[in-house]
Amino acid sequence: MSVSPGSERLAEQYEAFSAESAAESPHYSALATAIAGDREVLGFLADLPEGKRHPTLFLAALRFLGGVPADGVEVHERVTSDADRLRDTVLSRATQTNEPARCTGLLPALAEIDGPLARVEVGASAGLCLYPDRYSYEYDGHPVGPAGRLWLRCTTNGPVPVPATPPEVVARIGLDLDPLDVTDPDDLDWLRALVWPGPVEAERLQRLDAAAAIVAQEPPTLLAGDLLDRLDDALALVPSGATPVVLHTAVLPYLDDDRRAAFVDRVRALPVRWVAQEGAGIVPGTGQSYPGGWGPYFVLSLDGRPLAHTAPHGGRVDWLS
Ligand SMILES: C[S@@+](CC[C@H](N)C(=O)[O-])C[C@H]1O[C@@H](n2cnc3c(N)ncnc32)[C@H](O)[C@@H]1O
């Protein structure tokens, strides 16, 4: 049986994902390798629309519907026996991983801004990063914030201006193409399904559940729509007397180059403070190479000025001199 060019490209994509995910999730790495060698599964994926074939989305859909597959044989069996539900899930859902520990990087940046703060987060997913003042932190063992059920631990390097107390947040406004609702069991299950199995899985799920419980007590205002189209609507909700802070973390890669540039230009022109935590170079001027060599990292920036390198799932902040 010949392999179509589409399936061949997908096989390469899954092989690449296998290499990239090996440290964080040896199991997903092994599944991706198995998928890359399975013509029927590749055929199923090739029939999906272009933006719906990514390993993160496909593996999350499998996990959401029936748990993490034990091996490539189970992936094959589930694709052949449960194709309709799998396709529906992939088509109706998106990669919306929401990691509250990213607040460990955001907190020092927010502390540099005069409050009280009105947070406007674009690409907010379920809004778990809108609550930096509700979580408990330990920066190098020093507690910050209210003692609660979610402790976020963080290692720092350099003169990180860790605040003695979290900033006052008076408005939490999120904007997302498809906001998730932590009080909806299906949405919460989807957020849990997006967590990869592996060495840090248990702590990430625990964080997710604890953050979701905090958010459910005082849900944010979440607007549905594109971040460029609805930014004005979100900003219109900022109460007077509060400092508007437009914020995003792990969002801009989802935009094509033109939309990303248009968004950056738009935010720069607004009378707001702007906090970004994105991959290196995603925000113009944040792409300088980093000598630390600790793997993939985000760059935390304030009003476009790089402040720190941070771990993508939180827990480490290296301040730039
Ligand atoms: C990887 S998640 C990150 C969620 C959250 N910011 C965090 O760091 O935990 C990316 C989010 O951006 C949203 N998103 C992607 N493109 C968007 C757009 N054009 N407008 C609004 N939201 C978008 C997705 O729906 C998703 O919820």
The ligand as an SDF file (V2000), in Angstrom:
LIG
                    3D

 27 29  0  0  0  0  0  0  0  0999 V2000
   -1.9590   27.3890   25.0120 C   0  0  0  0  0  0  0  0  0  0  0  0
   -3.4170   28.2230   25.5130 S   0  0  0  0  0  0  0  0  0  0  0  0
   -2.7560   29.2830   26.7650 C   0  0  0  0  0  0  0  0  0  0  0  0
   -3.7890   29.6060   27.8150 C   0  0  0  0  0  0  0  0  0  0  0  0
   -3.3040   30.5420   28.9290 C   0  0  0  0  0  0  0  0  0  0  0  0
   -2.8890   31.8130   28.3830 N   0  0  0  0  0  0  0  0  0  0  0  0
   -2.1720   29.9420   29.7190 C   0  0  0  0  0  0  0  0  0  0  0  0
   -1.0180   30.3720   29.5320 O   0  0  0  0  0  0  0  0  0  0  0  0
   -2.3900   29.0580   30.5460 O   0  0  0  0  0  0  0  0  0  0  0  0
   -3.7010   29.3370   24.1530 C   0  0  0  0  0  0  0  0  0  0  0  0
   -5.1010   29.9650   24.1960 C   0  0  0  0  0  0  0  0  0  0  0  0
   -5.1590   31.0060   23.2120 O   0  0  0  0  0  0  0  0  0  0  0  0
   -6.4310   30.9700   22.6100 C   0  0  0  0  0  0  0  0  0  0  0  0
   -6.3310   31.6480   21.3070 N   0  0  0  0  0  0  0  0  0  0  0  0
   -5.6240   31.2420   20.2280 C   0  0  0  0  0  0  0  0  0  0  0  0
   -5.7730   32.1110   19.2060 N   0  0  0  0  0  0  0  0  0  0  0  0
   -6.6000   33.0980   19.6660 C   0  0  0  0  0  0  0  0  0  0  0  0
   -7.1520   34.2690   19.0660 C   0  0  0  0  0  0  0  0  0  0  0  0
   -6.8830   34.6000   17.8090 N   0  0  0  0  0  0  0  0  0  0  0  0
   -7.9820   35.0340   19.8060 N   0  0  0  0  0  0  0  0  0  0  0  0
   -8.2670   34.6950   21.0950 C   0  0  0  0  0  0  0  0  0  0  0  0
   -7.7810   33.5820   21.7010 N   0  0  0  0  0  0  0  0  0  0  0  0
   -6.9730   32.7910   20.9890 C   0  0  0  0  0  0  0  0  0  0  0  0
   -6.7520   29.4960   22.5240 C   0  0  0  0  0  0  0  0  0  0  0  0
   -8.1460   29.2780   22.3570 O   0  0  0  0  0  0  0  0  0  0  0  0
   -6.2260   28.9940   23.8650 C   0  0  0  0  0  0  0  0  0  0  0  0
   -7.2040   29.0100   24.8660 O   0  0  0  0  0  0  0  0  0  0  0  0
  1  2  1  0
  2  3  1  0
  2 10  1  0
  3  4  1  0
  4  5  1  0
  5  6  1  0
  5  7  1  0
  7  8  2  0
  7  9  1  0
 10 11  1  0
 11 12  1  0
 11 26  1  0
 12 13  1  0
 13 14  1  0
 13 24  1  0
 14 15  1  0
 14 23  1  0
 15 16  2  0
 16 17  1  0
 17 18  1  0
 17 23  2  0
 18 19  1  0
 18 20  2  0
 20 21  1  0
 21 22  2  0
 22 23  1  0
 24 25  1  0
 24 26  1  0
 26 27  1  0
M  CHG  2   2   1   9  -1
M  END
$$$$
